[in-house]
Amino acid sequence: MRNSALLVWPLALALIVAAPGLAGPLAPKKPSDLVTLTRGSTPCPLLMGFFLVDTRLQSDGTSAPFSIPPKSVLVVTGMLAASNGGTPGIAGSTIGVGLSVGATTPIYQTVVADASDAFTAQTSVPSGIVVKSGTNICVVAQDVANPFPTLETGFGVQVYGFLAKDK
């Protein structure tokens, strides 16, 4: 009897230590969990020049207001930002493109605008950035040499990710 108790304890300890790994990484459960978001024209609170990412692009080409549902998280897996040349005078300029989550900016990339004042910045985040319900997601594009004012016209963004249950 005593020998079996000695065998049970290491097994129980191994299960306790391994239990978090059994849950696995966050991943979408169904296709409707996948989201593509974009910015509107609403300024981001407390972040001058940033705009809220508050619109969901639907699979049928329409858009709808977006917020992370209660008891869920958004896992951001990438961002694509582009300008079609709608901001004249930035040719050759270094453009900084940032994604802000709450008070931090986990994605910031610089690109050079081409001769037609256009640029494209694409970032992938394989591990994902977990965003809790109620947290603002904001974006900015700015000429690094002259950050204010920011680029407001001709600048579009798509933020990719998926919804998952908050653990």
Secondary structure, 3 states (H helix, E strand, C coil): CHHHHHHHHHHHHHHHHHHHHHCCCCCCCCHHHEEEEEEEEEECCCCCCCEEEEEEECCCCCEEECCCCCCEEEEEEEEEEEEECCCCCCCCCEEEEEEEECCEEEEEEEEECCCCCEEEEEEEEEEEEEEECCCCEEEEEEECCECCCCCCCCEEEEEEEEEEECC
